[in-house]
Amino acid sequence: LLHRDSSATRLAARAAREASGLTSREMAQVLWAVARLGVRTKQLMAAVAAKEIPETLADAAQYLWAHGSMKVRSPDLVDRLLEVCLRHAGGEPRHLANALWACGTLVHRPGDK
């Protein structure tokens, strides 16, 4: 993980403060980036939980992938994201694979608490 005072951590904190103005796609991209960098802030994850659930398979899968990568267990949020994925089950296989990977990584079964 990066040092707590890194530029990436400060950018993640800024994204958390501005989360209400971000689209689902923008938030998905922020989550992907911070997960790749190993940055995890409570403020950002709280902002994610407070946002509306994305409605596209790509965004829901990216949210799930980021949660899995950061090992962030949020069963209710994961269940809601999985519902979006199920509505788009005929979508691109890589998005469905990312969603399933996240469930496996988080050892999440729908309905877990």
C-alpha positions as CSV (number, residue, x, y, z in Angstrom):
1,L,0.0,0.0,0.0
2,L,1.1,3.6,-0.6
3,H,2.1,5.9,2.1
4,R,-0.8,7.6,3.7
5,D,0.3,11.1,2.6
6,S,0.8,10.1,-1.1
7,S,-0.6,12.1,-4.0
8,A,-2.9,9.1,-4.8
9,T,-4.3,9.1,-1.3
10,R,-4.9,12.9,-1.4
11,L,-6.6,12.4,-4.8
12,A,-8.8,9.6,-3.4
13,A,-9.8,11.9,-0.5
14,R,-10.7,14.6,-3.0
15,A,-12.8,12.2,-5.0
16,A,-14.6,11.3,-1.8
17,R,-15.4,14.9,-1.2
18,E,-16.7,15.4,-4.7
19,A,-18.4,12.0,-5.1
20,S,-21.9,13.5,-5.2
21,G,-21.0,15.3,-8.4
22,L,-19.4,12.2,-10.1
23,T,-21.3,10.0,-12.5
24,S,-21.4,6.3,-11.9
25,R,-18.8,5.8,-14.7
26,E,-16.5,8.4,-13.2
27,M,-16.8,6.8,-9.7
28,A,-16.1,3.4,-11.3
29,Q,-13.0,4.8,-12.8
30,V,-11.9,6.3,-9.5
31,L,-12.5,3.0,-7.8
32,W,-10.5,1.1,-10.4
33,A,-7.6,3.6,-10.1
34,V,-7.4,3.6,-6.3
35,A,-7.7,-0.2,-6.2
36,R,-4.8,-0.6,-8.7
37,L,-2.7,1.8,-6.6
38,G,-3.5,0.1,-3.4
39,V,-5.2,3.1,-1.9
40,R,-8.1,2.6,0.4
41,T,-9.7,5.4,2.4
42,K,-12.8,5.2,4.6
43,Q,-14.1,8.4,3.2
44,L,-14.0,7.2,-0.3
45,M,-15.7,3.9,0.6
46,A,-18.4,5.8,2.6
47,A,-19.0,8.1,-0.4
48,V,-19.3,5.0,-2.7
49,A,-21.9,3.4,-0.4
50,A,-23.9,6.7,-0.3
51,K,-24.1,7.0,-4.1
52,E,-26.8,5.5,-6.2
53,I,-26.0,2.1,-7.6
54,P,-24.7,2.2,-11.2
55,E,-27.2,0.8,-13.8
56,T,-24.7,-0.5,-16.3
57,L,-23.1,-3.9,-16.2
58,A,-19.7,-2.4,-16.9
59,D,-19.9,0.1,-14.0
60,A,-21.4,-2.4,-11.5
61,A,-18.7,-4.9,-12.4
62,Q,-16.0,-2.3,-12.0
63,Y,-17.3,-1.4,-8.6
64,L,-17.3,-5.0,-7.6
65,W,-13.8,-5.6,-9.0
66,A,-12.5,-2.6,-7.0
67,H,-14.2,-3.9,-3.8
68,G,-12.6,-7.3,-4.4
69,S,-9.2,-5.9,-5.1
70,M,-9.3,-3.8,-2.0
71,K,-10.8,-6.6,0.1
72,V,-13.7,-4.3,1.1
73,R,-16.6,-6.3,2.5
74,S,-19.8,-4.5,2.1
75,P,-22.4,-7.3,1.7
76,D,-25.5,-5.1,1.1
77,L,-23.7,-3.0,-1.5
78,V,-22.3,-6.1,-3.2
79,D,-25.8,-7.7,-3.3
80,R,-27.2,-4.6,-4.9
81,L,-24.4,-4.5,-7.5
82,L,-24.9,-8.2,-8.2
83,E,-28.6,-7.5,-8.9
84,V,-27.5,-5.0,-11.7
85,C,-25.2,-7.7,-13.1
86,L,-28.0,-10.2,-13.1
87,R,-30.3,-7.8,-15.0
88,H,-27.6,-7.7,-17.7
89,A,-26.6,-11.3,-17.6
90,G,-26.4,-11.5,-21.4
91,G,-23.8,-8.8,-21.4
92,E,-20.1,-8.9,-22.0
93,P,-18.6,-12.0,-20.4
94,R,-15.5,-10.1,-19.0
95,H,-17.8,-7.9,-16.9
96,L,-19.6,-10.9,-15.5
97,A,-16.3,-12.6,-14.9
98,N,-15.1,-9.6,-12.9
99,A,-18.3,-9.6,-10.8
100,L,-17.8,-13.4,-10.1
101,W,-14.1,-12.9,-9.3
102,A,-15.0,-10.2,-6.8
103,C,-17.6,-12.5,-5.1
104,G,-15.0,-15.3,-4.9
105,T,-12.3,-13.0,-3.6
106,L,-14.6,-11.5,-1.0
107,V,-16.0,-15.0,-0.2
108,H,-19.4,-13.4,-0.8
109,R,-22.6,-15.3,-1.3
110,P,-25.7,-13.3,-2.2
111,G,-27.6,-12.5,1.0
112,D,-24.5,-12.7,3.2
113,K,-24.4,-10.3,6.2
